[in-house]
Amino acid sequence: MSRENLRATPRKNLAGNEMASSTPAQSIAIVGAGALGRWLAATLTAGGEDVTLVTRPGTVAGITACRVFDNLESAIAVDVPSGPAGALPDKKYPWLLLCTKAADLEEALRDTVSLVRQQGTVAVLSNGLGHGETARLSGVEKCVAATVTYGLFVSSDGSVHVRGDGGEIAIGPLDMGNGEIATRKESKQLAHHLAAGGLKTRIVEDGNKLVWQKAMLNAGINPVAALIDCQNGDLPDHATFALAVEAAQEARTVASSLGVTLAEVDPAQSLRDLCRDTATNRCSTLQDLDAQRRTEMDWICGAIERIARANGVDAPANRLLSALVREAEMAYETC
């Protein structure tokens, strides 16, 4: 399929259909050039937004080619301005979207928070826990959490493929524990920008609860699917699905010990629903193991187990899964 630059074309969604817009594009800085960052950069740029991709310190400023394919193999191919924070033009952005790996979030926020203009908003889309505290310590003024359930797979040529028939981005204000909290207004504004790219969004009242619910799903699906080397859709029929459910249930219990109530969430059904919606996806942890990269397990199952221990709760499934994935990582780290 030939590559098409859509930056100067009318607003289009992922399938290439033109979309109406009643508001002008705004500048959005997306931090992290992995699958999530490039996917968002491509879809938002194709939707008419003015996007800059912020890369790691030490990288060269220039242009990053972002290619995205959906299930129908419809394509978005755009060239997005990119570079590390220190090499970008002297510009302040109304939106800063953090799409880094969980392990890199603290450093990334510290390096890029100066890019946010006064009264601008930071949105954290990274996996893991503790986003509110990390944002507060980095000097963030307004912050929302956003969790992504689209299945994203990176091919060997660097293009991003959307796997499965479902997915959404849920958005909610993130309480940073210092009295500063974004409002529903900021969540609605971000949802509007994401919708420009044809993305399905949902607004919730509590971003902290949203982060814990995503951690619950990640704790169940990611380590188990990675260890048995299966696509998400195959997991519910595998014998190890019971272990995935146990890990998710533990996460819900740990969240409750912190006052975050997920009582209305059925871990088993939630896992089945996500596996169905992203059936053909290989989860990010499995992709990391395939590429012999460090996974995010220490910031998901490992974090759940540490928080559990600090609050007098036992989380043996998360402790086991964190250790097993770490053992798998060490197998190639010592080669």
N, C-alpha and C positions, 0 to 999 in steps of 0.2 A: 504494500500500500504506500503510495507516495505521501511525502510529508507535506502538510498544509499549515502555513502560519495563519492563525486566526486572530492575531492581535488587532488588526484593523477591520475585522469583519463585524457584522451585527452580533448581538448577544446570542449565544448558542448554548444549549445544554449538552450533556455528554453524548447524546445521540446525534448532535449536529443540528437540532431544530432551533430556529430563531425564536428568541424570547423578547417580550416587551420589557422596557425599563422606564420607570418614571423618575428615577433619581440618577444623578451623575456618578461616575465611578469615583471611589475613594482610594487613597494609597493604603495598601496593606503589605506589611512586611511579614514574610513567613520564614521562621527560623528552623532550619533543618532541611537538608536536601535528600533525605531518604525517601522511601515509598510514599509516606503520608504527605510530606512537604511538597514533593513534585506533583503528586496527584492533585492536591489543593491548588498549587500554583497554576497548573494547566487548566483545571475546570473553572477557576475564578477568572483567569485571564480570558478564556474563551467566553465567559459570561459578561465581559466588558469591564472587569475590575482592573485597577492599576496595581500590579503586584511586583514586589521585589523579593527575591529569594536570598535569605541571609545564610551564608555558608560558614564553615568552620574557620577559626583564626588561622592564618597562614595560607589559605587558599587564594587563588587569583581572581580578581574582579573581572567580570565580563558577561557572558551570556550562558545560560544553562538550557539545553534542549530538554523539554518535558513532553513525553509522549504517553498517552493514556488510551487504553482499549477497554471497552465494556464487553459484556457477554455476547453482544451481537457483532463484535469486532469493529464497531464504529470507533473512529479515532479522533482524538484531539492531539494536535502537534503544534506546540508553540515554543518560541524562544523567549525566555524570561530573564530580565536583568538580574545579575547575582553577584555576590561577593561577601567577604567578611565585614563585620560591622565597621571596623576601622577604615575600610577602603571605599565605603559607599559615599555618595554625595552627602553634603551637610544638609540633611533633611530629617524632619520629625514626622512620624507616622501616627495616624489616629488609631491604627490597629496593629498589634504585634501578636502573631499566632505562633505559639511554641509547639513544634512538631518533632522535637528531638527524642532520642531514646531516653528512658527514665534516668539512666546513669548520668546523662549529660545535661539534665535539666537545670540543675543549680548553676553550673558554670555558664551555660547558654544564657540564662536570665541575667546573670551578673555582667556578661559581655554585651548584652543587647538592650537592656532596660533603658539606656540613655537614648535609644532611637524613638521612644514613645513621646509624643508631644504632650503638653499639659492638657489634662482632662482626657487623654487617650486611654485605651483599654487594652489589657493583656488577656489573651485567651490561651489557656493551657490545654493542649490536646494530647500530651504525652501520657503513656501508661504509668502505673505506679501509684503511690500514696504520698501524702504529706505536701500536696501542691500549695495549699494555703500558707503554710509556714515558710516554704521555700520562696513564695512570692513576697511575703512580708519582709523576710530577711534581705531580699534583693531590692527593696525600696519601691515595690509596685504600689500604685495608688488605687487602681480599680482592676479587678480581675474576675474573669468568668472561667468556669470549667466547661470543656466540651469533650464528649466521648464519642468515638467513631466505631460503628459496628459494620461498616462496609468491609468486605473481604478484599484485601489488596495483596497482590503477588507481583514480585519483581522478576522479570525474565533476565536472561544473561546479557541482553543488549541494553539493560537499564530501563526499559519501558515498564510501565506499571499497568497491570491488568486487574480489572474489577471482577471478582469472582462471586458467584451466587446471585440470587434473585432479589435479595433484600438488603437492608442497611439504612442507617440514619445517623445524623449527628444530633445528639441531645446537648442542650446548652443550659447552664444555670449559674447564678451568681455564686462566687466563691468567697466564703467567710475566711479572712486571713487572721482572725483572732486579735485584731488591733482596733476594732470599731469601724474600720473601713470596709465597705462592701458595695459591690456593683449592684445595680438595680435590674429589674425586669426589662427596663428600657435598653440597656446594653445587650442583654441576651437577644431581644427582638431585633436590634440593629444588626448583630452578627448573623442571625438567622436570615435576614433579608439579603445580606451579601452572599451567603452560601447558596441561597435559593437562586441567585443569578446564574450559577453554574449548573442548575438543575438538580441540586442536592436536596434530599429530604431532611427536614429539621424538626426538632421537637423542643419546646421550652419547658423547663422545670423550675420550681421555686428554690431548690436547694442544690447548689453545685457540689457541696461536700458529699451529700448522699449519692449524687450521680457518680462521683469518683469511686466511692466504695462499691457501688453496684457494678461498675465496669471491672474493678479489681476482683470482685467475686466471680465474674464470668471468665476473666483471664486466668484466675487461679485454677478454675476447673478445666477449661479447654486447653490452654497453651502447653502446660508441662506434659499432660497425658498424651495429647495428640502428637507432640514432638517425640516423646519417648517410644511410642509405638509406630511412629512414622506413617501417619495416616492423614487424609484430608478430613476437614471438619465434619463433613456429612457422614463419614463412616464411624465416627466416634460413638454415637449413641447405641449402636449395635454391638460394640466391642465389650468384652468382659470388664475391661478397666474403666468403663463409664461410671461404675459405682464409686471408684476412687475419685473421679472428677467431681461427682456430686458431693462427696464427703468434703473435699477441699473447698467447694463453693459454700456449703453449709457452715463450715468453720469460719469462713470470711464473714458471713452474715452474723454469726455469733460475736466475733471480734468487733465488728462495727457497732453492734448493740452495746458492747461494754464501754464504748466511747460516746454513747448517746445518739448514735446514728441508727435509726430504726429502718430495717428492711423487712419487717414482719410480713408485709403484703407480697413480698417477692418469693416465688417458689423456685428454689435453686435448680432443681431437676428440670422443670419445664422451661425455665429461662435458658438453660444450657441446650436443651433440645431445640428450642426455637432458633437460637443463634446458629447452631450447627446446621439446621435446615436452611436458613437464610444465606449462609456462606458455605454451602455444601462442597463446592469444588476448590475451596481455598486451603492452602497449606499455611497454618497459623504462623505468626511472626517468629515465635520461638523455634519452630521447625525450620523456617527459612534461615534463622541465625545459625542453627546447628549445621544445616547443609552447607552454609558458607564459612563454617568454622569461625564464627564471631562469638563474642561474649553475649549471652542472652540477658533478658531483663528479669530473670527469675529472682534474683536477690532483691529486686525492688517490687516484686509482686508476692509470690509465696513466701520468700524470705522476710519481707517487710511485715506481712500478715502474722507470721510466726513470732517475730520480735515484738510486735505490738501486743500480741496475745500473751506472751510471757510476762511483759511489763505490767499487764493488767490482770494477772492471775487466771488466765484462760489457757486451756490446752489446745494446741492445733497440730496434732501429729501428722495429718495428711499433708498439710502445707510444709511441715518440716521435712517429711520424707521426699516429697516431690522436688523441693528446692535442692536437697542433697543429691538426688538422682540426676537432675539436670546439670548441676555443678560437676558431678562425676563425668558426665558425658562431655562437658566442655574441657575438662582436664585431659581427656583422652587425646585431644588434638593439640592442646596447649603444650604438652610435654613431648610431642613428636619432633 
